[in-house]
Amino acid sequence: MFCIDFETFCGYAISNSQMIRKNQIFAKEDLILKFFSGKEKKHTAESNDDLIERLLLENYNRYYHLAYSYVHNPDDASDIVQNGAYLAIKNSASLRQPEYAATWIYRIMLNEIFHHLKRPDTISYEDSLIAEGKPDQYQDLDLRTALDSLSPEDKAIVELRYFEDLKIEDIARVLNENVNTIKSRLYRSMQKLKLKMEVTE
């Protein structure tokens, strides 16, 4: 059985995001501590618990990168991932098809991202650089700006396909769409990106 204690999990998250706020994690300590210590696990959800635990640890950097690509702030990205992890742990018993656990977690993370983007204090990538006085962390600012011009849902398709290397079928499961719809939206999004990039050249 794959097992890790709560303190190790927190340390892993903090070392990878650098800017994580411990108080945001410990606010949910009760549930997560019980999860990683093996307490109060329902027998029918044991395999789900172990699987979700492993995926959260293995893919933390992927979830963080995805969140950061939307919110452009390390603290906010860390909060999104921690909230997503909390929801995945809390709802592990509701996962009916363990073989799709990875896409199930991606869906949770994207829902958290979309929820965050509805907040009125969300700022653009360029504004975040100006506000924090930081240099551009992406090699191609034009590409990042072009991606941000897409709707959050269309941007998710491009990010998941070309940055997270998910298959079209998996993206369809994450976004709860059929495969043909995802293919069409990906094509249209790539055309929009191409036009946007041509304008900025």
N, C-alpha and C positions, 0 to 999 in steps of 0.2 A: 504493500500500500504506500502510495506517495504521501509523505507527511512532512510538514514544516510548521514550526511554531509561529505564533503571532509576531513576536519581536523580530524574528528573521524576516518575515514578510514586510514589516514596516521599514526595516533597514534596507531591504532590497528596493522598495519603492522610493525611499528618500535618496539613496545613492544614485539612482537612475534619473530622477527628475531634477535633482539638485535643489529645487526651490519648493519642495513639498512642505506643507505646513502640518506639523505633527498634530496640532489640535484638531485639524479636520479629520484625521484618521481616527484619533482616539474618541471622537464624538460617537463613532460607531463601534467602539471597542467591544461592547458587550456581545453583539452578534458575531463579529468576526473572530473574537477570541474563542467563543464556543465552537465555531466552525473549525478552526485550525487545531483546537485541542481535542476534537472528536466528541465533544459533549452534545447531547440533545440532537444527535443525528437520527433521523428516521431510517428504519431498516430499508424501506423501499427506495430511498433516495441516496443510499450510501455510495453507489457507483457514480451517480451524478455529482455528488460532493467532491469525490476524488478527482474526477475528470475536470470539473470547473476549476478546482484549486490548481491543478497542473497547467491548464490553459491560461489562467490569469497570470501565473508566474512566468511561463514561457513567453507569453506575448505582451508583457507589460510595455515594452518599448514600442511595439507596433500601435497599441492603443494610445499611448502618450503622443506619438508622432501624429497620428490621425487627429487627435483632439487639438494639438498645437497648430496643425495646418489650418484649422478653422478659427481659433481664438487668439493665436499669436501672443500668448502670455503663458509663461511656465506655471505660475500659480493656478491660473484658471484651468489649464490643461490637466494638471495634477488633480485638482478637485473633481473634474469630470471623470477621470479614470477611477478615482477612489469611490465616487458615487456609483459609477457603473459596476465596479467590483462588488460593492455592498448589495446592489440590487440583484446581481447574478447569484451571489451567495444566498441571499434571502429567498430567492425564488427558484432555487435549484431543483426543488421537488416538482416544479411545473414543467421541467424539460422532459418531453415525452419521447424524443428521438435523440439519444445521446450522440449518434453519428453526426448530428448537425450542431453540436454544442459550440463549435468555433464560430459558426455564422450566427448562432443565437446570441453569443456574447457581443459580437460586432454590432448586432441590431440594438442591443441595450446601450452600447457606447454611443452609437449614432443618435439614438433618441435623447441621450443626455446632452450631446453636442447641440442638437437642434433646439432643445429646451433652453440651453444657455444662450444661443444666438437670438432668442426672442427677448432677452433682457435689453433694456434701453441703453445700458452702459457699454455694450459691445462695440469695439472700435475696429477700424480697418488695419491691415498689416502696416501700411505706410505710417499711419497715425501712431501705431504702437512703437515704431522705431523712433519717431520724433519725440514722443512723450518720454521714452526711457533713455534717449540719447545713445542708442545702440546701433552698430553697423548692421547691414543686411546679413542675415544668417543663411540666406538661400543664394545659390550660385546664380540664379536667374530670377531677378525681381520681376521682370516682365511676365514670366510664366506664372509666378505666384499671384501677381495682380490679375492676370487673365483668368486663373482658376477661381479667384474670389469674385469675379464678375458673373460666374455661373450661379444658378440657384443652389441652395445647400444640398438638395437631393441629387441634382445632376453632377455637382462637384463630388459627391460621395461616390458616384459610379466611376468617375475618372480616377479618384484617389484609390478606391478599392481595386480597380483593375490594374492600374499602371504603377502605383506606389506600394500597394499591399499584395499585389500579384494574386488576387483572387480570380477564380474562374467565373465566367459569365453566369453559370448555373448557381454558384455560391452567392454572387451578388444579388441575384434574383431572390434567393431565400432571405438574405439580410434585409432587403428592402420590401419584401413581400410583394414582388411583382413577377409577371411571367417573363420567360427568357427573351421572347421577341421584343417586348417592351423595353427591356434593358438594352438589348442590341441597338434598337432605334434611338434611344436616348443617348447612348454612348456615341453613336455616329454623329448625331446632331451636336452633341457637346464638343466633340473633337473638331467639327467644322467651325463652331463658334470660337474655339480657342485659336484655331488657325487664322481666322479673320482678325481676331483681337491682336494676335502676335504680329500680323502683317501691318496693322495700323500703327503699332508702336515702333516698328523698325524705321 
